[in-house]
Amino acid sequence: ADASLTWSISPLTTLNLRAQTEIVETTIAGSSGAVAYRGTATLTHAFLRNFSATVNFTLAETDYQRVDRQERTMGAGLRLEYKLNRTFAIRGSYAYENYRVNVPGSNYQAHTFLTGIPITP
């Protein structure tokens, strides 16, 4: 199942909500598969015609069948984009991810910073 809702709050601001449920393959020994649930909220605002910001939040849970393993992931991010013209832009982003699983020694937190110049043909 997959559901998505996009709300144009104003001409400059858009909120996108998405929920997903799927049956996924796994390489975990003894498990016949897993059920994955994911929810995402993305808010985009254009401060200027060529400058925008996007904030997103993600919650995910994966429940493995026939074994005692549940994974939970929480993430958040921020992306800023300044368009120099139609072809070039300067983009910077930050993403945080918190991964928890009921198996000792497998949890982690990640902070990711990216910057670049995407080219649109």
HUGI-V261588 format. One record per residue. PHI is phi in whole degrees, -180 to 180 (none if undefined). PSI is psi in degrees with one decimal (* if undefined). OMEGA is omega in degrees with one decimal (* if undefined). Layout:
# HUGI-V261588
[[PHI & PSI & OMEGA] [PHI & PSI & OMEGA]]
This chain:
# HUGI-V261588
[[none & 143.6 & -179.0] [-147 & 128.6 & 179.1] [-134 & 143.6 & -179.5] [-143 & 141.9 & 178.3] [-135 & 125.7 & 177.0] [-117 & 126.8 & -178.8] [-122 & 120.1 & 174.1] [-87 & 95.4 & -176.6] [-64 & -41.4 & 175.6] [-149 & 175.4 & 177.1] [-62 & -17.6 & -178.1] [-105 & -12.2 & -172.8] [-129 & 133.3 & 179.9] [-133 & 135.5 & 175.6] [-115 & 128.6 & 178.8] [-121 & 123.3 & 176.9] [-114 & 137.2 & -179.1] [-142 & 137.2 & 176.0] [-129 & 136.8 & -177.8] [-136 & 144.3 & 170.5] [-136 & 131.0 & 178.6] [-150 & 156.4 & 174.1] [-97 & 124.4 & -173.6] [-121 & 155.4 & 175.2] [-75 & 161.7 & 178.7] [-146 & 156.5 & 174.1] [-109 & 9.4 & 178.4] [-72 & 126.2 & -178.5] [-61 & 131.4 & 177.8] [89 & -9.3 & -179.3] [-99 & 134.5 & 180.0] [-88 & -7.4 & -178.4] [158 & -173.6 & -178.7] [-147 & 155.1 & 174.0] [-109 & 123.2 & -176.9] [-113 & 132.9 & 177.1] [-119 & 139.0 & -178.6] [-147 & 135.7 & 175.5] [-129 & 136.0 & -177.4] [-136 & 137.7 & 173.3] [-125 & 128.2 & -179.1] [-129 & 125.9 & 178.6] [-118 & 122.8 & -179.8] [-119 & 133.2 & 178.8] [-133 & 132.5 & 176.1] [-97 & 109.2 & 179.0] [-74 & -38.7 & 176.0] [-133 & 175.1 & 178.5] [-60 & -30.3 & -176.7] [-118 & 10.5 & 180.0] [-132 & 121.6 & -178.6] [-136 & 158.7 & 177.2] [-131 & 143.4 & 178.9] [-131 & 129.9 & 176.1] [-117 & 136.9 & 178.2] [-138 & 151.1 & 177.0] [-131 & 139.6 & -179.1] [-137 & 135.6 & 170.8] [-125 & 134.2 & -179.4] [-142 & 147.1 & 176.6] [-142 & 135.6 & 177.4] [-125 & 125.1 & -178.9] [-114 & 113.9 & -177.7] [-84 & 137.4 & -178.2] [-84 & 143.1 & 175.9] [67 & 4.1 & 172.8] [-137 & 158.5 & -179.5] [-91 & 81.7 & 179.3] [-147 & 123.4 & 174.8] [-131 & 131.0 & 178.7] [-113 & 138.4 & 176.8] [-130 & 133.2 & 179.8] [-129 & 133.7 & 174.0] [-124 & 133.7 & -179.5] [-141 & 155.8 & 176.6] [-148 & 152.6 & -179.2] [-156 & 162.6 & 178.3] [-139 & 132.5 & 177.0] [-131 & 131.8 & 175.7] [-116 & 137.2 & -179.3] [-137 & 129.6 & 176.7] [-120 & 116.2 & -178.1] [-88 & 120.6 & 177.9] [-77 & -39.0 & 175.0] [-160 & -164.9 & -178.0] [-68 & -24.0 & -174.3] [-98 & -39.9 & -173.1] [-114 & 145.7 & 176.0] [-146 & 159.0 & 173.2] [-112 & 127.1 & -174.8] [-130 & 138.1 & 174.6] [-135 & 142.7 & -179.6] [-146 & 156.0 & 175.7] [-132 & 137.1 & 177.8] [-135 & 138.8 & 176.4] [-119 & 136.8 & 177.6] [-136 & 131.8 & 177.5] [-121 & 112.1 & -175.4] [-110 & 126.3 & 179.3] [-129 & 135.4 & 177.8] [-140 & 150.8 & -177.4] [-83 & 26.2 & 174.7] [-112 & 123.5 & -176.5] [-58 & 139.6 & 175.5] [81 & 8.7 & -177.3] [-109 & -4.2 & -178.0] [-77 & 151.9 & 174.7] [-158 & 163.7 & 171.1] [-127 & 142.4 & -179.2] [-134 & 139.2 & 173.7] [-121 & 125.0 & -176.6] [-126 & 127.3 & 175.4] [-115 & 130.6 & 177.9] [-132 & 146.2 & 173.5] [-144 & 149.5 & -178.4] [-176 & 178.7 & 178.1] [-125 & 91.3 & 178.1] [-72 & 143.3 & 179.8] [-114 & 124.2 & 178.7] [-105 & 120.9 & -179.2] [-71 & * & *]]
